[in-house]
Amino acid sequence: MSSAAVQSLAAEVRAEFAKVVVGQQEVVDHLLIALLLEGHVLLQGVPGVAKTLLVRTLAEVLGVSFKRLQFTPDMMPSDIVGTQVFDVGSSSFHLRRGPVFCHLLLADEINRTPPKTQAALLEVMEERQASIDGTAHALPQPFLVCATVNPVEFEGTYPLPEAQLDRFLFQLNLDYPTPADERELLRRVLAGFDARHLHTAGLRPVAPPERLKAAAVVVAAVQVSEAVLDYLQALLAASRESRDLQLGASPRAGIALLRAARARAALDGRDYALPDDLKALAPATWRHRLLLRPEAEIEGRTADDVIADLLDGAEVPLAAST
């Protein structure tokens, strides 16, 4: 596959999303990058801003197995990964696979379940396998987790552990649509569109796993100059020295941003990464990995504010293409 073919794939995916999702172009592009890198995505937004619709549409575009798991306070790890069940008739145990055994898992309201249950996803997300009674079982490939979080409800919720947050490639914050997009959405509803019946939208599986694998080869060939690496290193160092942060960007955070920048370059038809790729993707890649100091939170600062300061303070190399 060539760079032009990757661009064509991206255009087809965007066109399919546009059939059911109005606006949210930046979110769709981030989902595209996550697909190419097989990275997990955390979607944060108030109810009704199309978080679930985006993931359901993604499943249709991929044409892969999809399961939705509603997280609740009484959920146990076995409800996620599965368990061994005793069959009285055969006097033997057999494996009952949990909902993680699919290509695309929607972990809906993931912060509504206790940390013990959330921890069951750590191995699943990192190793792409699930251990049940001491035996590791491989998950289907590709395997992606798209989790949703409601930022305005705190009763009955649990904070996600830093180790689990670090497993997500991106945290995407969904906001209300623009007036123009919302007007178009209302027009579509008047014309008969119903998100509950997504199969009527005519979505096509334009990004099957084999096509994504071919595109991933193109991404892996994207060149990164020493100047771009120096710029990334400067951002990492600045985050660890920031007075607003208890916890700066880790080496894993740097690797995630580097990989995402290469994917963005490929989607743009380039075989080299630019500082602009890092700048565009830093908020989504780092906002859930940085830990603010209490003083900064009291002042009303957010991780996005700190990232903006880091980007403003780092000198952008002039000759960065290869």
C-alpha positions in Angstrom: 0.0 0.0 0.0 1.2 3.5 -0.9 0.8 6.8 1.0 -1.9 7.7 -1.5 -3.8 4.5 -0.7 -3.6 5.4 3.0 -5.1 8.8 2.2 -7.8 7.1 0.2 -8.6 4.7 3.1 -8.9 7.7 5.5 -11.2 9.5 3.0 -13.5 6.5 2.8 -13.7 6.1 6.6 -14.5 9.8 7.0 -17.2 9.5 4.4 -18.8 6.5 6.2 -18.8 8.3 9.5 -20.3 11.4 7.9 -23.4 9.3 7.1 -24.4 9.1 10.7 -22.2 11.5 12.7 -22.5 15.3 12.2 -19.2 17.2 12.8 -16.7 15.7 15.2 -14.1 15.6 12.4 -11.1 15.9 14.8 -12.5 13.0 16.9 -12.9 10.8 13.8 -9.4 11.6 12.7 -8.1 10.6 16.1 -10.1 7.3 15.9 -8.4 6.7 12.5 -5.0 7.1 14.0 -5.9 4.8 16.9 -7.1 2.2 14.3 -3.7 2.3 12.5 -1.8 1.9 15.7 -4.3 -0.5 17.4 -4.5 1.9 20.3 -7.3 2.1 22.8 -9.4 5.3 23.2 -11.1 6.9 26.1 -14.1 9.1 25.1 -15.1 11.7 27.6 -18.2 13.8 27.3 -21.6 14.6 28.8 -24.5 12.3 27.8 -25.9 12.8 24.3 -22.8 13.9 22.4 -22.5 10.7 20.3 -19.9 8.8 22.2 -21.6 5.5 21.8 -22.7 6.3 18.3 -19.1 6.9 17.3 -18.0 3.5 18.6 -20.9 1.7 17.0 -20.2 3.4 13.7 -16.5 2.4 14.0 -17.6 -1.3 14.4 -19.6 -1.0 11.2 -16.8 0.6 9.3 -14.4 -2.1 10.4 -16.8 -5.0 9.8 -15.6 -6.8 12.9 -17.2 -8.4 16.0 -18.4 -5.8 18.4 -19.7 -6.0 22.0 -20.9 -3.4 24.4 -20.3 -3.8 28.1 -22.2 -1.6 30.6 -20.0 -1.1 33.6 -21.7 -1.2 37.0 -20.6 -1.0 40.7 -21.4 -4.7 41.3 -19.5 -6.0 38.3 -16.8 -8.7 38.9 -13.7 -9.4 36.9 -15.2 -12.6 35.6 -18.0 -10.6 34.1 -15.4 -9.1 31.8 -12.9 -11.8 31.0 -15.1 -14.9 31.6 -14.8 -18.0 33.9 -14.7 -21.8 34.0 -18.2 -23.2 34.4 -18.9 -26.8 35.7 -21.1 -28.8 33.5 -23.0 -31.3 35.6 -23.9 -33.5 32.6 -20.4 -34.1 31.5 -18.9 -33.7 35.0 -16.3 -31.3 33.6 -15.5 -27.6 33.4 -15.7 -25.6 30.2 -14.7 -22.1 29.4 -17.3 -19.4 29.3 -15.7 -16.5 27.5 -16.4 -13.0 28.6 -17.4 -10.0 26.4 -13.7 -9.0 25.9 -13.4 -11.8 23.3 -14.3 -9.6 20.4 -12.5 -7.2 18.0 -14.0 -4.0 19.4 -15.2 -3.6 22.9 -17.2 -0.6 24.1 -16.6 -0.2 27.8 -19.5 2.0 28.6 -19.1 4.2 31.7 -15.9 2.4 32.7 -15.6 4.5 35.8 -18.7 3.1 37.4 -17.0 -0.2 38.4 -14.5 -0.6 41.3 -10.7 -0.6 40.7 -10.5 -4.4 41.3 -12.8 -4.9 38.3 -11.1 -2.2 36.2 -7.8 -3.9 36.8 -9.1 -6.9 34.9 -8.7 -4.8 31.8 -5.0 -4.1 32.3 -3.8 -7.4 30.9 -6.5 -7.4 28.3 -5.5 -3.9 27.0 -1.7 -4.3 27.2 -1.1 -8.0 26.3 -4.2 -8.6 24.2 -4.9 -11.7 26.2 -7.2 -12.7 29.2 -6.0 -15.0 32.0 -8.8 -17.2 33.3 -7.9 -19.6 36.2 -4.2 -19.2 35.5 -4.5 -19.9 31.7 -3.9 -17.1 29.2 -6.3 -17.0 26.3 -5.5 -14.9 23.2 -8.0 -12.3 22.1 -9.1 -11.8 18.5 -6.9 -9.5 16.4 -7.2 -6.7 16.0 -8.5 -5.9 19.5 -9.5 -2.4 20.6 -11.1 -0.9 23.7 -13.2 2.2 23.4 -14.3 3.4 26.8 -16.7 6.2 27.7 -16.7 8.4 30.8 -19.3 11.0 31.9 -17.3 13.9 33.4 -20.2 15.5 35.3 -21.4 12.6 37.4 -19.3 11.6 40.5 -21.8 9.7 42.6 -21.3 6.0 42.2 -18.1 6.4 40.2 -14.5 5.5 40.8 -11.4 7.3 39.5 -9.5 5.3 36.9 -6.1 4.2 38.2 -3.1 5.9 36.5 -1.8 2.6 35.2 -5.1 2.0 33.4 -5.3 5.5 32.0 -1.8 5.0 30.6 -3.1 2.1 28.5 -5.2 4.4 26.5 -3.5 5.9 23.5 -5.9 8.9 23.4 -8.4 10.6 25.7 -10.8 12.4 23.4 -13.0 15.1 24.9 -16.3 15.5 23.1 -18.1 18.8 23.3 -21.5 20.1 22.2 -21.8 20.5 18.4 -21.6 23.8 16.7 -24.9 25.5 15.9 -24.5 24.6 12.3 -23.8 21.0 13.0 -26.6 20.8 15.5 -29.0 22.3 12.9 -27.9 19.6 10.4 -28.4 16.9 13.0 -32.0 18.1 13.7 -32.7 18.2 9.9 -31.5 14.6 9.6 -33.8 13.5 12.5 -36.7 15.2 10.8 -35.8 13.3 7.6 -36.1 10.0 9.4 -32.6 9.3 10.8 -32.7 7.2 14.0 -29.4 6.3 15.7 -31.0 3.2 17.3 -31.3 1.7 13.8 -27.8 2.2 12.5 -28.1 -0.6 10.0 -30.5 1.6 7.9 -27.7 4.2 7.3 -26.0 2.1 4.6 -22.6 1.9 6.3 -20.0 -0.2 4.6 -17.0 -2.0 6.1 -14.4 0.0 4.2 -11.5 -0.6 6.8 -11.3 -4.4 7.3 -8.3 -5.7 9.3 -6.3 -6.7 6.3 -6.5 -3.2 4.9 -5.5 -1.7 8.2 -2.5 -4.0 8.4 -1.3 -2.8 5.0 -1.8 0.8 6.1 0.2 0.1 9.3 3.1 -0.9 7.2 3.1 2.6 5.5 2.9 4.2 9.0 5.9 2.2 10.1 7.9 3.6 7.2 7.3 7.2 8.0 10.6 8.9 8.7 11.3 11.0 11.8 14.2 13.4 11.8 16.6 14.1 14.6 15.2 17.6 14.9 11.7 16.2 15.5 13.1 13.8 18.1 14.8 16.7 19.8 11.6 18.6 19.9 9.7 15.7 21.4 12.5 15.2 24.0 12.2 18.9 24.9 8.5 18.5 25.5 9.0 15.5 27.7 11.7 17.2 29.7 9.6 20.3 30.1 6.6 18.3 31.4 8.8 16.7 34.1 10.0 20.1 35.2 6.6 21.9 35.2 5.6 23.4 38.5 2.0 22.6 37.7 2.6 18.8 37.5 3.2 16.1 40.1 3.7 13.6 37.3 5.1 14.6 33.9 5.0 12.6 30.7 6.5 9.2 31.0 8.7 7.4 28.3 5.5 5.5 27.3 3.8 8.8 26.8 6.6 9.9 24.5 6.5 6.7 22.5 2.7 7.0 22.2 3.0 10.6 20.8 5.8 9.6 18.4 3.8 6.7 17.0 0.7 8.9 16.7 2.7 11.6 14.9 3.8 9.0 12.3 0.3 7.9 11.7 -1.0 11.5 11.3 1.8 12.1 8.7 0.7 9.0 6.8 -2.9 10.1 6.8 -1.7 13.4 5.4 0.2 11.6 2.6 3.6 12.4 3.9 6.5 9.9 4.5 8.0 12.2 7.2 6.7 13.5 10.5 6.6 17.2 11.4 6.6 19.1 14.7 3.0 20.1 13.8 2.0 16.4 14.1 3.3 16.3 17.6 1.6 19.6 18.5 -1.7 18.5 17.1 -1.8 15.2 18.9 -0.1 16.1 22.3 -3.4 17.1 24.0 -5.2 13.9 23.2 -2.1 11.7 23.9 -1.0 13.3 27.2 -4.0 14.9 28.9 -4.9 11.7 30.8 -1.3 10.8 31.6 -0.3 14.0 33.4 -1.1 14.5 37.1 -1.7 18.1 38.2 -0.5 19.5 41.5 -3.3 20.4 43.9 -2.3 24.1 43.7 -2.8 24.1 40.0 -6.2 22.4 40.3 -7.2 25.1 42.9 -6.3 27.7 40.4 -8.6 26.1 37.9 -5.9 24.9 35.5 -6.3 21.7 33.5 -3.9 19.3 31.8 -4.8 20.9 28.5 -3.7 24.3 29.9 -0.3 22.8 31.0 0.2 21.1 27.6 -0.5 24.4 25.8 2.1 26.0 28.0 4.6 23.2 27.1 4.0 23.6 23.4 4.3 27.4 23.7 7.6 27.2 25.6 9.4 24.6 23.4 11.4 25.9 20.5 10.0 24.5 17.2 12.8 23.3 14.9 12.8 25.0 11.5 14.2 22.2 9.4 12.3 19.2 10.6 11.4 17.1 7.5 13.6 14.3 6.2 
